[in-house]
Amino acid sequence: MYSGKLKDDHLDRLFAAVLTLRNVEECYQFFEDVCTVAELKAMAQRLAVAGMLGEDCTYGDITRGTGASTATISRVKKCLNYGADGYRLVLSRLKTSEDPADQGRTGRDGSGGRKDGR
């Protein structure tokens, strides 16, 4: 069980709310209301950086591929090496997804976010 420095009741509630989201469409709706565009883009960029670091890409390749600064790349690398293993957890789950083209698109109900289940 996570017992890091961030844990509090408000974050527990936020994360419980995130876990209720069923598909990418609902994620877009929720996160657009909760975060600024810059915050969302920064989180997406960091995840992309973590993935590229996991593939042993150079800082130059990562900067070109994501637009991330070397400071951001270093911070993500520090998290990968000394953090709570959140990046590794998520990246491994994305990697083991059945269809890489659909990563993150299928909701918990398996419908891929479509009401007709296709």
N, C-alpha and C positions, 0 to 999 in steps of 0.2 A: 504494500500500500504506500502511495506517495505521501511523504511527510516533509516536503521541501519548504523553503522559506516563503513561498507565495500563498500557501494554503490559508483560506479564510472562507467564511460563510457566503460572501458575495460571489467569489469565484466558483465555489461549489455550485451555486445556483446558476451562474452563467454556463458552466460546463454541462450541468443537467439539462439546460435549455438546448444547448448544441446537440446533445445526444437525442433529443426528441425530433430533430430534423430528419426527414425520410429520404431526401434526394438532393441533387445539386441545385435544382430550381429553388427549393425551400432554403438551402444555404445562401443562395444569392439574395433572396428576399430578406432573410434575417441579418446577414452580415452587411448588406447595404444600409440597413437601419442602424446597426450597432457601431460600425467602423466608418472612418473616412475612407475615401478612395485611396489616399496615400498609405494609410495603415494596411489596407487589404493588399495593395500592390507590394508593399514592403514584406509582408508575410509570405506572399506567393513567391517573391524573388528569393527570400531566404530558403524556402523549401527547394526551389530550383538549384540554388547554390549547394545545398546539402547533398542533393542528388548527384550533382556534378563532382563534388569532392569525393563522394563514395565511388565514383567511376574513375578516380585518380586524374581528373582533368587539371591542367595547370591553371594558375591564377589568371593568366592572360586569356586562356580559353573561356574561363568562367566569366570574366569581365565582358568579353565579346558576346558571349551567349546570353547573358542575363542583364548586362548593364550595371551589375553590382560593383561597388568600389572595393578596393583591396581591404579596407577597414571592415566592411560588411563580410567579406569572404573570411577574413581572420576571425571575426566574432563567431561566425557559424562553425568554423573549424574548431574553435575552442569549445563550443557547445558539443560538437561531435566527440571530442576527446575527453571532456571533463564534465559534461552536462548530465541531465536526467535521462538520457537515452530516448527522448521523445522523437527526435528526428529519425533515429534508427528504427524505432518501432513503426512509425508511419511509412517510411520508405520501404521497409521490408514487406509491409502489408500491401502497399501499392504494387510492389514488384511481383508479388505472388497472385495478383489479381488475374482471373482467367483470361480476359481479353485486354491487353495493354491499351488498346484504342478506347476502351470504355472505362478506364480507371476513373473512379470517383463519380461515375454517372449512374450507377445502379443504386437505388435506394434500398432501405432495409426490407421493403416488401418485394424486392426483386423486379419491380416493374420498370426500372430505369427512369422512373419519374413520370412515366406516361400513365394516364388514368385507365387506358384500355389494356394495360399489362403487356403491350408489345415492346 
